[in-house]
Each structure stands twice: as structure tokens, then as C-alpha cells.
Amino acid sequence: MSKRYSIGEVGQLLGVKPYVIRYWEDEIPFIAPKKSKSGRRIYTDREVQLLLRLKHLLYEKRYTVDGARETIWKEAGPSQADLKARITAVRSDLLSAWEKLKDKEEK
């Protein structure tokens, strides 16, 4: 079982304020912590590793947020891109099926 981290713990680990981490979450789609029942963010080891990589790209390599996002996206490999494409296709199919059901109900 992997360790879970609060936003405060992650902030201390990275040496940044929690608002910076929340901003990065908005900018980098791979960083999406689950929330506890009380609404607090819970980060996994994987998300902490992504945040460490992001901080390295931004602070040490001097990437822009867009450049860092693109680099992380490329590093994730084609499997992530394929996954996104499949999710988009499934979503489209579900919306189409929902529209058909809705049309049947109206008739």
C-alpha cells in the first residue's frame, strides 16, 4: 500500500506553498488528487513524483508551465495519449446513446 500525503505534507516536501500546488493541479491534467470525505486533497506517491518533476522543470530547468506540461505529457508516453483518445471516444459514444434514448422517450 502506498503512502498518502496531505497538501501540507506535499508542500513541505516540495518547499512550496499549498496554493502553488493547487495552481499546478489546474495546469497539469495528470495531477488530480482524490479528496477525503472531509474534502481534503490526498496525494499518492505517483502524484508527488509528478509534482517533484514539475518543480524541477519549472524551477531548475526554467520551463514555462506550458513547456513543462508538454514535457510531462511526452514523458508519459503514448499510452496516456491513447487513453485520453479512448476516453474521448467512449464519452462521445455514451452521449450519442443517451441522445437516442432521449429521442425514443419523447416519441
Contacts in CASP RR format, 6 or more apart in sequence:
PFRMAT RR
TARGET T0000
AUTHOR 0000-0000-0000
METHOD contacts of the structure
MODEL  1
MSKRYSIGEVGQLLGVKPYVIRYWEDEIPFIAPKKSKSGRRIYTDREVQL
LLRLKHLLYEKRYTVDGARETIWKEAGPSQADLKARITAVRSDLLSAWEK
LKDKEEK
2 44 0 8 1.000
2 45 0 8 1.000
2 46 0 8 1.000
3 45 0 8 1.000
4 42 0 8 1.000
4 43 0 8 1.000
4 44 0 8 1.000
5 13 0 8 1.000
5 42 0 8 1.000
5 43 0 8 1.000
5 44 0 8 1.000
5 48 0 8 1.000
6 40 0 8 1.000
6 41 0 8 1.000
6 42 0 8 1.000
6 43 0 8 1.000
7 18 0 8 1.000
7 21 0 8 1.000
7 22 0 8 1.000
7 33 0 8 1.000
7 40 0 8 1.000
7 41 0 8 1.000
7 43 0 8 1.000
8 18 0 8 1.000
9 43 0 8 1.000
10 21 0 8 1.000
10 43 0 8 1.000
10 48 0 8 1.000
10 51 0 8 1.000
11 17 0 8 1.000
11 18 0 8 1.000
11 20 0 8 1.000
11 21 0 8 1.000
13 48 0 8 1.000
13 52 0 8 1.000
14 21 0 8 1.000
14 51 0 8 1.000
14 52 0 8 1.000
14 55 0 8 1.000
16 55 0 8 1.000
21 51 0 8 1.000
24 31 0 8 1.000
24 51 0 8 1.000
24 54 0 8 1.000
24 65 0 8 1.000
25 31 0 8 1.000
25 32 0 8 1.000
25 33 0 8 1.000
27 65 0 8 1.000
27 69 0 8 1.000
28 50 0 8 1.000
28 54 0 8 1.000
28 68 0 8 1.000
28 69 0 8 1.000
28 72 0 8 1.000
30 47 0 8 1.000
30 50 0 8 1.000
30 72 0 8 1.000
30 73 0 8 1.000
30 76 0 8 1.000
30 80 0 8 1.000
31 47 0 8 1.000
31 50 0 8 1.000
31 51 0 8 1.000
31 54 0 8 1.000
32 47 0 8 1.000
33 41 0 8 1.000
33 42 0 8 1.000
33 43 0 8 1.000
33 44 0 8 1.000
33 47 0 8 1.000
34 41 0 8 1.000
34 42 0 8 1.000
35 41 0 8 1.000
35 42 0 8 1.000
36 42 0 8 1.000
43 51 0 8 1.000
50 72 0 8 1.000
53 72 0 8 1.000
53 75 0 8 1.000
54 68 0 8 1.000
54 72 0 8 1.000
57 63 0 8 1.000
57 67 0 8 1.000
57 68 0 8 1.000
57 71 0 8 1.000
57 72 0 8 1.000
58 65 0 8 1.000
58 68 0 8 1.000
63 71 0 8 1.000
73 80 0 8 1.000
73 81 0 8 1.000
END
